[in-house]
Amino acid sequence: MFHLKSLLFVIALGGATLLHAAPEDDLIRPVQDRWAEIKYKTPEKQQAELYRELAAQAHQISKNNPNLAAALVWEAIVVSSEAGVRGGLGGLSLAKDARTLLEESLKLDEKSLKGSAYTSLATLYAKVPRWPVGFGDKEKAEALFRKSLAINPDGIDPNFFYGEYLIAQDRVAEGRRYLEKALAAPPRPGRELADQGRRQEIRALLAKTAGEAR
């Protein structure tokens, strides 16, 4: 059995104006908000079924808006989150589904949500086991992380997940630099709960690795 505990993604939106929300924001905001409630406000043992329900809602949005890359990205995020709490072969199957959704979104618009599909896909490749069990590939993960950072160099999520990846590869000092950058990322309007939860994760990982930098 394997666990994908940290495949619980949250991706920065950006792009909304101060006066009017973009149409895609209106469509995916309920999914974003509910995702944050499940991840940061719900006991883990209750999360899997709630993610499954949310995935059905996200899939309906994707189905009704087939050219909207952001809808596919968020459907993938929710599916990945369910994979993370289920683990095992069921989690692996869900991770494969999420990969497919992200690849489809990239065909539509690789810069949607500031390149967050690359961040999510990179994290999947970083955390899923290698063949023959899964499709994990550390080299591919690093290449995808760099693509996400090229699009959104100051974002909280690409810097956090890349920093986490580097630490897992024993590149602790380098990884901590990306975590510090993630901690300094600007707040995302309307994403207060997600930002608060992510910053707690960043601080926890920084504290855990405080004496390990090299």
WOWOZI-V271748 format. One record per residue. RES is the residue in one small letter. SS is DSSP state (h for helix, s for strand, l for the rest). PHI is phi as a letter, one per 40 degrees, with the letter a starting at -180 (999 if undefined). OMEGA is omega as a letter, one per 40 degrees, with the letter a starting at -180 (999 if undefined). Layout:
res=RES ss=SS phi=PHI omega=OMEGA
res=RES ss=SS phi=PHI omega=OMEGA
This chain:
res=m ss=l phi=999 omega=i
res=f ss=l phi=b omega=a
res=h ss=l phi=b omega=i
res=l ss=l phi=b omega=a
res=k ss=l phi=d omega=a
res=s ss=l phi=b omega=i
res=l ss=l phi=c omega=i
res=l ss=l phi=b omega=a
res=f ss=l phi=c omega=i
res=v ss=l phi=b omega=a
res=i ss=l phi=b omega=i
res=a ss=l phi=c omega=i
res=l ss=l phi=c omega=a
res=g ss=l phi=g omega=i
res=g ss=l phi=g omega=i
res=a ss=l phi=c omega=i
res=t ss=l phi=c omega=a
res=l ss=l phi=c omega=a
res=l ss=l phi=c omega=a
res=h ss=l phi=b omega=i
res=a ss=l phi=c omega=i
res=a ss=l phi=c omega=a
res=p ss=h phi=d omega=a
res=e ss=h phi=c omega=i
res=d ss=h phi=c omega=a
res=d ss=h phi=c omega=a
res=l ss=h phi=c omega=a
res=i ss=h phi=c omega=a
res=r ss=h phi=d omega=i
res=p ss=h phi=d omega=i
res=v ss=h phi=c omega=i
res=q ss=h phi=d omega=a
res=d ss=h phi=c omega=a
res=r ss=h phi=c omega=i
res=w ss=h phi=d omega=a
res=a ss=h phi=c omega=i
res=e ss=h phi=c omega=a
res=i ss=h phi=c omega=a
res=k ss=h phi=c omega=a
res=y ss=h phi=b omega=a
res=k ss=h phi=b omega=a
res=t ss=l phi=b omega=i
res=p ss=l phi=d omega=a
res=e ss=h phi=d omega=a
res=k ss=h phi=c omega=i
res=q ss=h phi=c omega=a
res=q ss=h phi=c omega=a
res=a ss=h phi=d omega=a
res=e ss=h phi=c omega=i
res=l ss=h phi=c omega=i
res=y ss=h phi=c omega=i
res=r ss=h phi=c omega=i
res=e ss=h phi=c omega=a
res=l ss=h phi=c omega=i
res=a ss=h phi=c omega=i
res=a ss=h phi=c omega=i
res=q ss=h phi=c omega=a
res=a ss=h phi=c omega=i
res=h ss=h phi=c omega=i
res=q ss=h phi=c omega=i
res=i ss=h phi=c omega=i
res=s ss=h phi=c omega=a
res=k ss=h phi=c omega=a
res=n ss=h phi=c omega=a
res=n ss=l phi=b omega=a
res=p ss=l phi=c omega=a
res=n ss=l phi=b omega=a
res=l ss=l phi=c omega=a
res=a ss=h phi=c omega=a
res=a ss=h phi=c omega=i
res=a ss=h phi=c omega=i
res=l ss=h phi=c omega=i
res=v ss=h phi=c omega=a
res=w ss=h phi=c omega=i
res=e ss=h phi=c omega=i
res=a ss=h phi=c omega=i
res=i ss=h phi=c omega=a
res=v ss=h phi=c omega=i
res=v ss=h phi=c omega=i
res=s ss=h phi=c omega=i
res=s ss=h phi=c omega=i
res=e ss=h phi=c omega=i
res=a ss=h phi=d omega=a
res=g ss=h phi=c omega=a
res=v ss=h phi=c omega=i
res=r ss=h phi=c omega=a
res=g ss=l phi=g omega=i
res=g ss=h phi=g omega=a
res=l ss=h phi=c omega=i
res=g ss=h phi=c omega=i
res=g ss=h phi=c omega=i
res=l ss=h phi=c omega=i
res=s ss=h phi=c omega=i
res=l ss=h phi=c omega=i
res=a ss=h phi=c omega=i
res=k ss=h phi=c omega=i
res=d ss=h phi=c omega=i
res=a ss=h phi=c omega=i
res=r ss=h phi=d omega=i
res=t ss=h phi=c omega=i
res=l ss=h phi=c omega=a
res=l ss=h phi=c omega=i
res=e ss=h phi=c omega=i
res=e ss=h phi=c omega=a
res=s ss=h phi=c omega=a
res=l ss=h phi=c omega=i
res=k ss=h phi=c omega=i
res=l ss=h phi=c omega=a
res=d ss=l phi=a omega=a
res=e ss=l phi=c omega=a
res=k ss=l phi=c omega=i
res=s ss=h phi=d omega=a
res=l ss=h phi=f omega=i
res=k ss=h phi=f omega=i
res=g ss=h phi=g omega=a
res=s ss=h phi=c omega=i
res=a ss=h phi=c omega=i
res=y ss=h phi=c omega=i
res=t ss=h phi=c omega=a
res=s ss=h phi=c omega=a
res=l ss=h phi=c omega=i
res=a ss=h phi=d omega=a
res=t ss=h phi=c omega=i
res=l ss=h phi=c omega=a
res=y ss=h phi=c omega=a
res=a ss=h phi=c omega=a
res=k ss=h phi=b omega=i
res=v ss=l phi=c omega=i
res=p ss=l phi=d omega=i
res=r ss=s phi=c omega=i
res=w ss=l phi=d omega=e
res=p ss=l phi=c omega=i
res=v ss=l phi=c omega=a
res=g ss=l phi=b omega=a
res=f ss=l phi=b omega=a
res=g ss=s phi=d omega=a
res=d ss=l phi=a omega=a
res=k ss=h phi=c omega=i
res=e ss=h phi=c omega=i
res=k ss=h phi=c omega=i
res=a ss=h phi=d omega=a
res=e ss=h phi=c omega=i
res=a ss=h phi=c omega=i
res=l ss=h phi=c omega=i
res=f ss=h phi=d omega=a
res=r ss=h phi=c omega=i
res=k ss=h phi=c omega=a
res=s ss=h phi=c omega=a
res=l ss=h phi=c omega=i
res=a ss=h phi=c omega=i
res=i ss=h phi=c omega=a
res=n ss=l phi=b omega=a
res=p ss=l phi=c omega=a
res=d ss=l phi=b omega=a
res=g ss=l phi=c omega=a
res=i ss=h phi=c omega=a
res=d ss=h phi=c omega=i
res=p ss=h phi=c omega=i
res=n ss=h phi=c omega=i
res=f ss=h phi=c omega=a
res=f ss=h phi=c omega=i
res=y ss=h phi=c omega=i
res=g ss=h phi=c omega=i
res=e ss=h phi=c omega=i
res=y ss=h phi=c omega=a
res=l ss=h phi=c omega=i
res=i ss=h phi=c omega=i
res=a ss=h phi=c omega=i
res=q ss=l phi=c omega=a
res=d ss=l phi=g omega=i
res=r ss=l phi=b omega=a
res=v ss=h phi=c omega=a
res=a ss=h phi=c omega=i
res=e ss=h phi=c omega=i
res=g ss=h phi=c omega=i
res=r ss=h phi=c omega=i
res=r ss=h phi=c omega=i
res=y ss=h phi=c omega=i
res=l ss=h phi=c omega=i
res=e ss=h phi=c omega=i
res=k ss=h phi=c omega=i
res=a ss=h phi=c omega=a
res=l ss=h phi=c omega=a
res=a ss=l phi=c omega=a
res=a ss=l phi=c omega=i
res=p ss=l phi=c omega=i
res=p ss=l phi=c omega=a
res=r ss=l phi=b omega=a
res=p ss=l phi=d omega=i
res=g ss=l phi=g omega=a
res=r ss=l phi=b omega=a
res=e ss=h phi=c omega=a
res=l ss=h phi=c omega=i
res=a ss=h phi=c omega=i
res=d ss=h phi=c omega=a
res=q ss=h phi=c omega=i
res=g ss=h phi=c omega=i
res=r ss=h phi=c omega=a
res=r ss=h phi=c omega=i
res=q ss=h phi=c omega=i
res=e ss=h phi=c omega=i
res=i ss=h phi=c omega=a
res=r ss=h phi=c omega=i
res=a ss=h phi=c omega=a
res=l ss=h phi=c omega=i
res=l ss=h phi=c omega=i
res=a ss=h phi=c omega=a
res=k ss=h phi=c omega=a
res=t ss=l phi=b omega=a
res=a ss=l phi=d omega=a
res=g ss=l phi=b omega=a
res=e ss=l phi=b omega=a
res=a ss=l phi=d omega=i
res=r ss=l phi=a omega=999
